[in-house]
């Protein structure tokens, strides 16, 4: 009788705890949505770009200096996660009100040397509506004088520019909108687009009737300045998936207190797309370097989806918000990226539980797939799997060799741990040398877990054979891929960042799976004939 009462009590406590783990987070989420007015738009991901600038230079014993421009965070674009690999070079960064220039210097450079600078960019599309009827101002503040002047390459005062404008823009009743529309349409429709790699000034573009982005932009600026409208050049590039050497140039015109963008190559009138990255202002050279050295560069861009920053900031700043974690973690300098990894680990663990307990797959370690999937967010799934397999297999071979020497367990494990570190460092160095920078992030893998896994692989191979190891390795990779798919989901990341209390629902699901007594999928597949025959 007492045993039955104990069973009923335990069952009641289980059901009550399960209900609490589900209802409590739902109540808190409802409070956030209705009392705090959480913006659900924060759950819709926004595009983000990772940009790498890879440079190579061949030295012959001379001192070498390389300069380029780095993007700055402003009202339209946000730049973060900057990192660099400079090799023998020493870098220094100089910033002014508009530009941010980096310089790499090295003495007595011999052989081929590589440099890399990478950063993440989030930007948004901007479009301006220029009101009709605004007259061209007769004067401006002294600060705008440089943007009205004649300068090399921008021949504002040349008579040919004036004659061209006379045929494009009527002399009477000139308004800002009409003038800019006519200049833009003339350059777009009558000056042909050409992919020139060299420098083209405004007069050359006008005479040839064709130009690349830099020639068209200089001609646009010269014409706008001639009509007393301040204008300036913008240098950058269009962020598109893949690698390229092509940079881009466009124009900004000062209208009614705003710098308004124009691009006559891609026909953007008073707007700039979200994938345009601003690198510098003014008529600058993107790269400058010591003469007579073989210098090469390449931009590599990858696109991914990330939570919308504005909406996430709104979530963290909501009044009376006592459950949002990001605001508290931010106070001690913990990045949102690290917080996302921490919050997504329970989801990865849940996926592992489902595959082990419900599907019936065997894996190396209980939660190894979730930990490797978390680390693979920096390497990407493919290179994460390559790095994982390489580290574990090499370490397992070393472990078998140590067994032959008949060492004690603890020193043997210490040697395996050291081997894991050496292999990870070698993989990182090799990844950098080969330009496989995703592979270089394998140093984020959990070292101790990999060492224990290597020991298990070696023991299993010795006791049960290589086929058993291969089979469990394959199943482990399947679970890693599934964990990665869930943990890398932008929607899931946004949801858990906004409502971290939903992790209690994950606990509830684990409570439910803890009572799982049904047949596993792998068992059903193995004995399906018997099961189906007995059901007849």
VENDA-V718668 format. One record per residue. N is the residue number from 1. RES is the residue in one letter. OMEGA is omega in degrees with one decimal (none if undefined). Layout:
[[N RES OMEGA] [N RES OMEGA]]
This chain:
[[1 X 179.5] [2 X 177.9] [3 X 178.0] [4 X 178.5] [5 X 179.4] [6 X 178.1] [7 X 179.9] [8 X 179.8] [9 X 179.9] [10 X 179.2] [11 X 178.7] [12 X 178.2] [13 X 178.7] [14 X -179.7] [15 X -179.8] [16 X 179.1] [17 X 178.3] [18 X 179.1] [19 X 179.6] [20 X -178.8] [21 X 179.0] [22 X -172.7] [23 X -178.0] [24 X 178.5] [25 X 177.1] [26 X 178.8] [27 X 179.4] [28 X 177.7] [29 X 176.5] [30 X 176.8] [31 X 179.4] [32 X -176.2] [33 X -171.9] [34 X -179.7] [35 X -178.4] [36 X 177.4] [37 X 178.8] [38 X 177.4] [39 X 179.4] [40 X 176.9] [41 X 178.6] [42 X 179.2] [43 X 179.0] [44 X -175.1] [45 X 177.5] [46 X -179.7] [47 X 173.8] [48 X -177.3] [49 X 170.3] [50 X -175.7] [51 X 174.4] [52 X 172.3] [53 X -179.5] [54 X -176.2] [55 X 175.6] [56 X 178.5] [57 X 178.1] [58 X 179.8] [59 X 179.3] [60 X 178.2] [61 X -178.7] [62 X 172.0] [63 X -177.0] [64 X 176.7] [65 X 178.7] [66 X 179.6] [67 X 172.3] [68 X -177.3] [69 X 177.2] [70 X -179.2] [71 X 176.6] [72 X 174.1] [73 X 176.3] [74 X -175.9] [75 X -176.8] [76 X -175.9] [77 X 179.6] [78 X -176.2] [79 X 177.2] [80 X 180.0] [81 X -179.7] [82 X 176.8] [83 X -177.0] [84 X 173.0] [85 X -169.0] [86 X 179.5] [87 X -176.9] [88 X -174.9] [89 X 173.0] [90 X -174.3] [91 X 172.1] [92 X -176.9] [93 X 177.6] [94 X -179.7] [95 X 169.1] [96 X -174.7] [97 X -177.1] [98 X -169.5] [99 X 177.9] [100 X -173.0] [101 X 176.9] [102 X -179.8] [103 X 175.4] [104 X -177.8] [105 X 176.3] [106 X -179.4] [107 X 173.3] [108 X -176.2] [109 X 178.6] [110 X 178.4] [111 X -177.9] [112 X 179.6] [113 X -177.6] [114 X 173.7] [115 X 178.7] [116 X 172.0] [117 X -176.8] [118 X 177.9] [119 X 176.5] [120 X -176.8] [121 X 168.4] [122 X -178.2] [123 X 178.0] [124 X 179.3] [125 X 179.4] [126 X 177.0] [127 X -179.1] [128 X 171.3] [129 X 180.0] [130 X -178.5] [131 X 175.5] [132 X 172.3] [133 X 178.6] [134 X 179.4] [135 X 176.6] [136 X -178.9] [137 X 177.8] [138 X -178.5] [139 X 179.7] [140 X 176.1] [141 X -179.4] [142 X -178.6] [143 X -178.8] [144 X -177.5] [145 X 179.7] [146 X -177.8] [147 X 174.6] [148 X -170.3] [149 X 169.2] [150 X 179.3] [151 X -179.9] [152 X -179.5] [153 X 179.3] [154 X -168.0] [155 X -177.3] [156 X -172.4] [157 X -179.8] [158 X -179.2] [159 X 180.0] [160 X 175.8] [161 X -179.9] [162 X 180.0] [163 X 177.9] [164 X 179.9] [165 X 178.6] [166 X -179.8] [167 X -177.6] [168 X -172.5] [169 X 176.4] [170 X -175.6] [171 X -175.0] [172 X 173.8] [173 X 179.0] [174 X 174.4] [175 X -178.1] [176 X -177.8] [177 X -177.9] [178 X -179.0] [179 X -177.9] [180 X 178.1] [181 X -178.5] [182 X 178.0] [183 X -178.9] [184 X -177.5] [185 X 178.6] [186 X -179.5] [187 X -179.4] [188 X -171.3] [189 X -171.8] [190 X 175.2] [191 X -172.9] [192 X 175.2] [193 X 176.5] [194 X -177.2] [195 X 176.8] [196 X 178.6] [197 X -176.7] [198 X -179.0] [199 X 177.0] [200 X 179.3] [201 X -173.5] [202 X -178.6] [203 X 177.9] [204 X 177.2] [205 X -179.7] [206 X -177.8] [207 X -178.2] [208 X -175.1] [209 X 177.7] [210 X -177.8] [211 X 171.5] [212 X -175.9] [213 X -176.6] [214 X 177.0] [215 X 177.8] [216 X -177.9] [217 X 177.8] [218 X 178.0] [219 X 177.5] [220 X -178.5] [221 X -179.9] [222 X -179.2] [223 X 179.4] [224 X 179.9] [225 X 178.8] [226 X 179.2] [227 X 174.8] [228 X 173.8] [229 X -178.2] [230 X -179.5] [231 X -180.0] [232 X 177.9] [233 X 175.1] [234 X 176.8] [235 X 179.0] [236 X 172.8] [237 X -179.4] [238 X -176.8] [239 X 178.6] [240 X -178.3] [241 X 177.4] [242 X -177.5] [243 X 178.1] [244 X 176.9] [245 X -171.7] [246 X 172.1] [247 X -176.2] [248 X 178.6] [249 X 176.4] [250 X -169.3] [251 X 167.2] [252 X -178.7] [253 X -177.4] [254 X -177.4] [255 X 171.2] [256 X 176.5] [257 X -178.7] [258 X 171.3] [259 X -172.1] [260 X -175.9] [261 X 174.6] [262 X 176.8] [263 X -175.8] [264 X 172.2] [265 X -176.7] [266 X 173.6] [267 X 173.4] [268 X -178.0] [269 X 178.3] [270 X 178.3] [271 X 176.0] [272 X -178.1] [273 X -177.8] [274 X -178.3] [275 X 172.8] [276 X 178.9] [277 X 176.6] [278 X 178.7] [279 X -178.0] [280 X 176.1] [281 X 178.3] [282 X -179.0] [283 X -174.2] [284 X 168.6] [285 X -176.8] [286 X 178.2] [287 X 171.6] [288 X -177.7] [289 X 177.8] [290 X -177.6] [291 X 173.9] [292 X 170.5] [293 X 179.9] [294 X -176.4] [295 X 177.3] [296 X 176.5] [297 X 179.2] [298 X 172.4] [299 X 174.4] [300 X -175.1] [301 X 172.8] [302 X -176.8] [303 X 174.4] [304 X 177.9] [305 X -179.2] [306 X 176.2] [307 X 178.7] [308 X -174.5] [309 X -177.3] [310 X -179.2] [311 X 178.5] [312 X 176.1] [313 X 177.9] [314 X 178.4] [315 X -175.4] [316 X -176.9] [317 X -178.5] [318 X 179.2] [319 X 176.8] [320 X -178.7] [321 X -176.0] [322 X -175.0] [323 X -180.0] [324 X -172.4] [325 X -169.4] [326 X -179.0] [327 X -179.3] [328 X 179.0] [329 X -178.2] [330 X -178.5] [331 X -179.4] [332 X 172.5] [333 X 177.0] [334 X -174.1] [335 X 176.8] [336 X 179.9] [337 X 177.7] [338 X 178.2] [339 X 178.3] [340 X 179.1] [341 X 180.0] [342 X -176.6] [343 X -178.5] [344 X 179.5] [345 X 177.1] [346 X 176.8] [347 X 176.1] [348 X 177.3] [349 X 178.0] [350 X 177.6] [351 X 178.8] [352 X 178.7] [353 X -179.6] [354 X -178.7] [355 X -178.6] [356 X -172.1] [357 X -176.2] [358 X -180.0] [359 X 177.8] [360 X 177.2] [361 X 173.8] [362 X 177.2] [363 X 172.4] [364 X -179.4] [365 X -177.6] [366 X -175.6] [367 X 175.7] [368 X -179.4] [369 X -179.6] [370 X -179.6] [371 X 178.0] [372 X 178.0] [373 X 178.0] [374 X 178.8] [375 X -177.4] [376 X 175.1] [377 X 178.6] [378 X -177.5] [379 X -167.4] [380 X -173.2] [381 X -176.0] [382 X -177.7] [383 X 174.1] [384 X 178.4] [385 X 178.5] [386 X 179.6] [387 X 179.5] [388 X -179.1] [389 X -178.9] [390 X -177.8] [391 X -176.9] [392 X -176.6] [393 X 178.3] [394 X -179.7] [395 X 178.4] [396 X 177.3] [397 X 177.5] [398 X 179.7] [399 X 177.7] [400 X 177.3] [401 X 178.2] [402 X 175.3] [403 X 179.8] [404 X 178.4] [405 X 177.1] [406 X 176.5] [407 X 173.7] [408 X -171.3] [409 X -173.4] [410 X 176.7] [411 X 179.6] [412 X 179.4] [413 X 177.4] [414 X 178.2] [415 X 177.8] [416 X 178.5] [417 X 178.2] [418 X 178.0] [419 X 178.0] [420 X 179.7] [421 X -178.8] [422 X -179.7] [423 X 179.1] [424 X 179.3] [425 X 178.8] [426 X 178.0] [427 X 178.6] [428 X 179.5] [429 X 178.8] [430 X 178.2] [431 X 178.4] [432 X -178.5] [433 X -178.9] [434 X -178.1] [435 X 178.2] [436 X -170.9] [437 X 174.4] [438 X 179.1] [439 X -178.7] [440 X -177.9] [441 X 178.4] [442 X 177.1] [443 X 176.9] [444 X -178.5] [445 X 179.1] [446 X -170.7] [447 X -176.4] [448 X -179.9] [449 X 178.8] [450 X 178.6] [451 X 178.6] [452 X 178.5] [453 X 178.2] [454 X 177.8] [455 X 179.9] [456 X 178.6] [457 X -178.6] [458 X 178.8] [459 X -178.7] [460 X 179.9] [461 X -179.9] [462 X -174.2] [463 X -171.7] [464 X 174.5] [465 X -176.4] [466 X -179.2] [467 X 177.4] [468 X 178.1] [469 X -179.2] [470 X -178.0] [471 X -179.2] [472 X 176.5] [473 X 179.0] [474 X 178.7] [475 X 176.7] [476 X 179.3] [477 X 177.5] [478 X -179.4] [479 X 175.6] [480 X 179.9] [481 X 179.4] [482 X 176.7] [483 X -179.7] [484 X -179.0] [485 X -179.9] [486 X -175.6] [487 X 179.6] [488 X 179.6] [489 X -179.9] [490 X 179.1] [491 X -179.5] [492 X 177.6] [493 X 179.6] [494 X -178.8] [495 X -177.7] [496 X 174.9] [497 X -179.4] [498 X -175.7] [499 X -178.1] [500 X 177.5] [501 X 178.0] [502 X 174.5] [503 X 175.1] [504 X 174.9] [505 X 175.3] [506 X 175.9] [507 X 179.3] [508 X 178.7] [509 X 176.4] [510 X 174.9] [511 X -179.8] [512 X 178.9] [513 X 178.0] [514 X 177.0] [515 X -176.0] [516 X 178.5] [517 X 179.5] [518 X 179.6] [519 X 179.5] [520 X -177.6] [521 X -179.0] [522 X 177.1] [523 X 177.6] [524 X -179.9] [525 X -177.4] [526 X -175.4] [527 X -173.5] [528 X -179.7] [529 X 178.3] [530 X -178.7] [531 X -178.3] [532 X 178.9] [533 X 179.7] [534 X 179.8] [535 X -178.8] [536 X none]]
